[in-house]
Amino acid sequence: MDLMRLEFPENYFDSILMMFNNFGLAGTIEGTKKVLKVLHRVSTDKGRIITTIRDPYKTDNPQHLAYHERNRREGRPAGQVKIRIEYKGEIGDWFDLLMVPPGKN
């Protein structure tokens, strides 16, 4: 299922729950805006969208802080990371994961 193109009718869900940083799969600020529009479309007028996102700023790890600073210098949000998944010897493609808590960029 593609998060950017959910194939549900309008006003379908009363609640949408996205746990464990799944909301970050939008990858970029622009992607996040698109996902919010899609989620709004498939939510009822009184619907709720509930997400959890790992706060990338809650760290004192020097490697993480250096990564944040490099992202800022390159014009990306500090919490945008490029990752790929490996499972049982299978390695997926690289993709962006965005971890930006509310009010931060």
C-alpha positions, -999 to +999 in steps of 0.1 A: +000+000+000+013+034-010+010+060+018+007+088-008-022+071-027-045+054-002-073+038-021-100+044+005-132+064-001-135+099+013-146+101+050-138+065+055-119+065+089-129+079+122-093+074+135-060+068+119-032+055+141+004+055+128+029+041+153+067+037+155+076+066+132+055+053+102+045+089+097+081+096+089+078+074+058+066+105+040+104+112+038+104+150+033+085+181+044+068+181+009+059+144+013+045+150+047+022+177+034+010+153+007+004+125+032-016+149+055-038+158+025-044+122+018-051+114+054-075+143+057-094+131+026-099+096+040-108+109+075-143+119+086-150+155+096-145+145+133-117+120+126-085+120+145-050+113+131-027+100+158+010+095+152+042+088+171+075+101+159+109+096+174+123+130+185+158+132+168+167+162+191+166+141+223+202+129+219+236+138+231+253+113+208+280+133+190+275+113+158+238+121+158+244+158+165+270+159+137+244+143+113+219+170+123+244+198+116+253+183+082+216+181+073+211+218+083+241+229+062+227+210+032+193+225+036+175+194+050+156+190+083+180+178+110+158+147+115+158+136+079+177+103+075+184+081+046+181+044+054+175+010+039+162-022+055+180-055+056+160-086+065+172-122+063+199-112+038+176-092+016+185-055+013+160-029+002+164+003-016+176+035+002+147+058+012+143+090+033+127+088+068+117+121+084+117+125+121+106+160+129+087+167+161+060+194+160+074+229+160+110+219+149+128+219+116 
